[in-house]
Amino acid sequence: MISVDEAVARITRAFAPLGPETVPVAEAAGRVLAQDAIAKMDQPPAPMSAMDGYAVRASDARAGAALSVVGDAPAGRPFQGRIGAGQAVRIFTGGVVPEGADAVVIQEDTECAGTRVTVKEAPRVNENVRPRGLDFRAGETLLPRGHRISPRDVALLAAGDLANVPVARKPLVALVATGDELSRPGEPRKEGGIVASSTYALQAMVREWGGEPIDIGILPDRPEAFARLP
């Protein structure tokens, strides 16, 4: 009798690594990266507001200061201009922080009347601002080769502007059950027979580990039956 380690070594010596294939990022969960995943863009791609409020120059936004609201910057529609002295831009979470601004005052710390907003609590420089490239930069390795991709990783790869991902091809694993006593679930059982349940557990394990099972079926306990295997 040989040890489990020796049995594994004998089996794995017969295998070689599979080549890569490319899959859409939406189908990449559970697959193994065939090469490093490199970001194609900065994330965030520009300074973004982390809160709803007003983009301001911190030097102007002292407690009690009244600023002139010169525009707004909702997510996806940046303010076209530059904030000057004594000015503010209404901004929403995910909005691009306008040029000239270096802080965002949350709306709870302001009072707005028409085109004037009064600051109740002064912000610090860069407060509530997510700078460009905070999460990662273009050219940065998001995930290394050999990494098994999780659902969370899929979001990371998509954020890096990766529409397709190179992954290792799934190994095909053929499974065959042997025994005169075996039948499939739901089929009439032979006298003294049992259901071939292990086959289904093994198929599930192969899928969980990243392979593609091929069910060859049930063979009788006779050597010549194996000659018909594909």
N, C-alpha and C positions, 0 to 999 in steps of 0.2 A: 504494500500500500504506500502511496506517496502523499506528501503533505498538500494542504490547500494551496500554499504558495507555489509549490512546484507544479501543481495542476494549472494554476493561472499562468505561470511562466510558459508552460508548454503550449497553451492555447494562444496566448498573445504573440508568441514568436511567429505564428502563421499569418499575422496581420500586418498590413502597412497602412500608414496614415492616408486618409482619403483626400482628394483634391478639393478646392473651394468651389462654391457656387454663390451667386448673388440673389438675395431675396429682398422684397420690399420691407421697409422698416416695420410696417404694421404686422408682418408675419415673422419677425425675427425673435420673438420671445421663445426661450428654451433652446435656441441654437447657440453654437460655439463660434466665436469670432475667428476667422481665418487669417486676419491681419489686424494691426492696430486700427482703431476707429479714430479718425482725425477730424476735429471740428472744422467746418467750412466757414464759420462766421463767429463774430464776437457775440456773447450773450451776457447781458443785454446788448443789442446792437448800438445803443445810444444811451446817454444818461436818462434814466426813467424815474418817475415819481413812484414812491412806495405807498403813498397815501392820497386821499382826496384833500385838496386844499388850495393853496396859492403858491406859485413859484415866485421867489423873491430874491433880491440881493440881501444877504444876511446883514450887511453893513447898514442897510436902510430899514430893515424890519425890526426896529427896537420896540419894546413894549410901549404901547400907546401911539405908535406911528400910524398915520393914515396914508395909505398908498392908493394910487390911481390904477384901476383894473383896465388894462389895455387890450385884453383878448382872452381866449381860452385855449386849452390844449387837452382835449379828450384823447383817449387811447386810439391810435391810428390816424389822428389828424393833428399833426404838430402845429404849433403857433409859428406863423411865418413872419419872423421879425426878431428883434433883440430887445431884451428888457433894459431900460435905462434907469437913471436915478429916480427914486420915488415911485417906481412902477411895480405892478404885480400882474401875473397871468393866472386866471382860474385854471386849475389842473386837476386831473383825475388819475386814479391809480393806473399805472401802465402808460401814462402820457409821457411824451418826450419833454424833458426839462429844457426850456428855451435858452438860447444863448444869452449870456449875461447874468442868468440866475445861478445861484449856488446853494440854495436851500429851498425847502418846501414847508410852509406853515400849514399844519393840519387845520381843517375847517373848524374844528371845535375850539381852536385857539384864536378865532377871528370873529369879527362882526362886520357884515357887509351891508351897505346901504347904497343901492344904485351902482355907480361905477367907482365907489370908494370902499376900501376894506381897511378896517382898523385891526392892528395886531395886538392881541392881548398877552401873548407870551412870545418872547423873542426866540427865534430858532438859532441853532448853531450852524456853522458852515458845513455843508453837505448833509444836514439833517434831512431824513426821509428821501434821500436821493440814492438810487442804485446806479453807481457809475458804470460806464461802458466796460464790458469785459469782466464784470464782477464775478460771474459764475465760471466763465472760461473764455479763452481767446481763440481766434482762428489759428489753426495749425497746432493747437494743443491736443494731446492724446486724451480722448474721453474714456476709452476702455482699451485694455491691452489684448493682444492676440491670445487666444486660448480661453478667454473669459466667456462663461455661460451667461447669456443675456436674460435678464429678469424683466418683468413688466415695467419696473421703475427705470431700468436701463433703456427701454424703448423710448420713453419720454426724453431721456437725456440725448439719445442719438438723433431723435427728431428735432430737438432744440438746436443741435449742431448742424442742422440743415442737411442731414444725410437721408436722402429718399430711399436709397438702396444700401444694403449691408453685405459685405463678403463673409460668408460663413462656411464651415466645413460641411461637406455633403453628409447626409444621414446614412449610416451603414444599414444595409439590408440584412436582416437576421432571419434565417429560415428556421422554423420550428416544426417538429414532427413528433406526434405522440405514438408510442408503440404499445401494443397489448391486445390480445384477443378479447379481453374483458371490457374494453373501453367503448364508449359511445359519446355522442355530443349531447349537450344539454337540450332537453325537450324531445329527443329522439327515443324510440322504444329501446329499452335496455335488454341486453342479453341475459339469459338466466345466469345468476351469479355475477353479473357485470356491475360496473360502476361508471360514473360520469368522468370524462377526461377533463378535470377541472384545472390541473396545473398548467395546461396550455394557455388558458386565458389569463392566469396570473403572470406567466412569463411574457405574454404579449404586452400586458400593461406595464411591466417593468422595462421592457425594451423601449416602449414609447416614452416612459418617464426619463430614461437615461439618454434619450435623443436619437434612438434608432427607429427603423421602420420594419415591423415584424411581417413575415410572410408565413401564413399558416398553410403548411403542406398537407395536413390532414392526419388521419390515424392509420397506422400500418399494423398488420397482424404480426404475431411472434414467429416469423419465418424469414430466414436470411434472404431468400430470393425476393422478398417484398422490397428490399432496399435497392435492388437493381432497377426499379422503376422510378427512383427519385430523379428529379431534374438536375 
